[in-house]
Each structure stands twice: as C-alpha cells, then as structure tokens.
Amino acid sequence: MSAQRRGREGAPESPVTYGAIGGTQALDLLQYPPPGFKPMERSVRLGSGDERWETSKAALMSWGVQRGAGLKVTHVDLGTGEQYAGIRYSEDGTPVGMREAGGAEAVYNDEGEPLISNGMSAVLKTKVGPITVDAPVRVVYVIDDPKRVGFAYGTLQGHPQSGEEAFILEHRDDDSVWLTVRSFSRASSFGWRLLTPVASSVRKDITAKYLRALHPINAA
C-alpha cells in the first residue's frame, strides 16, 4: 500500500460523548470496563503471510471493515489531524498517564482516498428494518506499528450508542494475521435504552459482519 501525505487545516472539533477516551487499549477492558459501559472483544484469524497482512492493512485503514459489514461511510471529514488527549497505555495494557495530543498529516492511498487518521470523522449508516440509522463517529487514536495497525473511533452526538470501538490488525510471530474488535458502549439516551434488546441484537450482527469483512473467503 503506497500513500501520499498532505498537510491540512481544520476547524475545532466537537467532543466525543464519553470520558474514557482510549480505553479500548486497556488489556483488562473485559474485566474492568468504564463504569456503566458494556465491554466486548472478538477476534478472527484472516490467514497468514505478508500478502495477507498488506491486503488486510490496506482495507482496514480505508474503512474496509465497515463497508464490508454493509455500513455506508458518509460525510468523511479529515478534521484537524489531532489525536485526542486521553489515557496512554503501555504495551502490556497498563495505564501510564495522559496522552499528549499531536497533529498529523493526511495520508491518501493510490486511489486518492484519505486513509483513516487521527481526528477524522464520518457518519456510518446502517439499516434496521426499514429505518436508516446514522452513527456519527470520530477517530480518537491510530496504531501504526510494524506488526500491529488499527484505529479506534468514539461516538459523537446523535449516535445511538455512547462509547468507543477499536479495530486492531496483528501480524503475529507465527506469521498469522488476526483482526480484533474491542469496544465498550451503552445507550446514548433514555429513548435508545428502551430499545436495548433490539440494539444488542443489531450490534451482535454487525460485529459478526465486521469479523467476516476482511476474511479472504469473502473477498470480491
């Protein structure tokens, strides 16, 4: 995946609708989620080898998981390129202090599409029966390590849920490639809490589709 970097300017961004920014990085998320939030973690093996790693990485960082799950990615805004300040975690998942916010340049793929970057926002649209549900999100951190890449987005005002969702791709020592989805969430309002059983079912279905989205058996 080749990319070009371009600078940009942005207006001040609206805040996410929860406080534990970056909490999906904590290794003990499933045992100790932010109070009042329900945690989730699911993983799938996508295959092995450098080709599978590069293909999956390119798809992941251009909204391939979301689109592959049937969501429409609309109203993409590059934002300021600043990573949200929040809790910083060590490699073993231990909180080590507050993260320093910093800027970054936009990155584009060969097709001219901006790759996912800090501060980027989008509206994810999904069908629930005959109704289209809008879910606005903002990217709160990006991981770009030699064997581990991914990102997390947090919910913005108007999202039916409040919380954070992370999509992490790993190229492990045995050459296998894995995708992990981690999140914590709760209903964003009293009205959405009344629909919790429906929302839980939809969320479970979408998560299953996330895990299938990059799998080579589903590749077009």
Secondary structure as UniProt FT lines:
FT   STRAND          4..6
FT   TURN            21..22
FT   HELIX           23..25
FT   TURN            27..31
FT   TURN            35..36
FT   STRAND          38..48
FT   HELIX           50..60
FT   TURN            61..63
FT   HELIX           64..68
FT   TURN            69..70
FT   STRAND          72..77
FT   TURN            79..80
FT   STRAND          87..89
FT   TURN            91..92
FT   STRAND          95..98
FT   STRAND          106..108
FT   TURN            110..111
FT   TURN            118..119
FT   STRAND          121..128
FT   TURN            129..130
FT   STRAND          131..145
FT   TURN            146..147
FT   STRAND          148..155
FT   TURN            157..158
FT   STRAND          161..171
FT   TURN            173..174
FT   STRAND          176..187
FT   HELIX           190..194
FT   HELIX           196..213
FT   HELIX           216..218
//
